[in-house]
């Protein structure tokens, strides 16, 4: 892979992972759009390591406190939250293990990606229209498990991990800023677990200059996306992302049926 292609795919991953537009959909479609050879899920997951690093760096204080109190004071608010997050990660982890091959083959159909983009755009619109200005939900086990169950749907490209967790959090009564924070906290263990599962397929020869360039591009664009989105949701609705998903889905369907 050329360094230019690796940087483009890394930027696509970094921006798409933290915005409710589905990074996996864009990574599946970008090679088709530009006529590039698809590099496979292994490369996609390694790009996820770049976004994981961005996520952990941005929320480093949150994770440091969660980990510290999770083990030293597990009954405190932060301590309980760590174990609630761990429990909420199980559904997505189990779905990834059971449907790994499906995700690599059947789930990458452009028509399916388009339908998922549009279907969950409608769901996101409904949830966003009901968003509260202040939280009326709690970070308890029940709520995080429900959001974790929703996150399992993100295995299909077009759903969007951040989009579906935001949707679930908003429907449960979290305000947009807290919903975004929960979405990012829940995504870290899943992204990390998926990357670790794919690392077993990699060899030292796979770590090339383009690979490193893609990793750096994903990391830097991920940081920018997190910074932008955390500020954006404080004063804006998510309708712009809904419109983008609908337009992209319609364009993909049009290109699929009228080549």
JOQUI-V804070 format. One record per backbone hydrogen bond with DSSP energy under -1.0 kcal/mol. NH is the residue of the N-H (numbers start at 1). CO is the residue of the C=O. If there is no record, write none. Layout:
NH;CO + NH;CO
This chain:
6;2 + 7;3 + 8;4 + 9;5 + 10;6 + 11;7 + 12;8 + 13;9 + 14;10 + 15;11 + 16;12 + 17;13 + 21;19 + 26;22 + 27;23 + 28;24 + 29;25 + 30;26 + 33;29 + 34;30 + 36;31 + 44;40 + 45;41 + 46;42 + 47;43 + 48;44 + 51;47 + 52;48 + 53;49 + 54;50 + 55;51 + 56;52 + 57;53 + 58;54 + 59;55 + 60;57 + 63;59 + 64;60 + 65;61 + 66;62 + 67;63 + 68;64 + 69;65 + 70;66 + 71;67 + 72;68 + 73;69 + 76;73 + 80;76 + 81;77 + 82;78 + 83;79 + 84;80 + 85;81 + 86;82 + 87;83 + 88;84 + 89;85 + 90;87 + 93;89 + 94;90 + 95;91 + 96;92 + 97;93 + 98;94 + 99;95 + 103;99 + 104;100 + 105;101 + 107;102 + 108;105 + 109;106 + 113;109 + 114;110 + 115;111 + 116;112 + 117;113 + 118;114 + 119;115 + 120;116 + 122;118 + 123;119 + 124;120 + 125;121 + 126;122 + 127;123 + 128;124 + 129;125 + 131;128 + 136;173 + 140;138 + 144;140 + 145;141 + 146;142 + 147;143 + 148;144 + 149;145 + 150;146 + 151;147 + 153;150 + 154;151 + 155;152 + 156;153 + 159;156 + 164;160 + 165;161 + 166;162 + 167;163 + 168;164 + 169;165 + 170;166 + 171;167 + 172;168 + 173;170 + 174;169 + 179;175 + 180;176 + 181;177 + 182;178 + 183;179 + 184;180 + 185;181 + 186;182 + 187;183 + 188;184 + 191;187 + 192;188 + 193;189 + 194;190 + 195;191 + 196;192 + 197;193 + 198;194 + 199;195 + 201;198 + 202;199 + 206;203 + 207;204 + 208;206 + 212;208 + 213;209 + 214;210 + 215;211 + 216;212 + 217;213 + 218;214 + 219;215 + 220;216 + 221;217 + 222;218 + 223;219 + 224;220 + 225;221 + 226;222 + 227;223 + 228;224 + 229;225 + 230;226 + 231;227 + 232;228 + 233;229 + 235;232 + 236;232 + 242;238 + 243;239 + 244;240 + 245;241 + 246;242 + 247;243 + 248;244 + 249;245 + 250;246 + 251;247 + 252;248 + 253;249 + 254;250 + 255;251 + 256;252 + 257;253 + 258;254
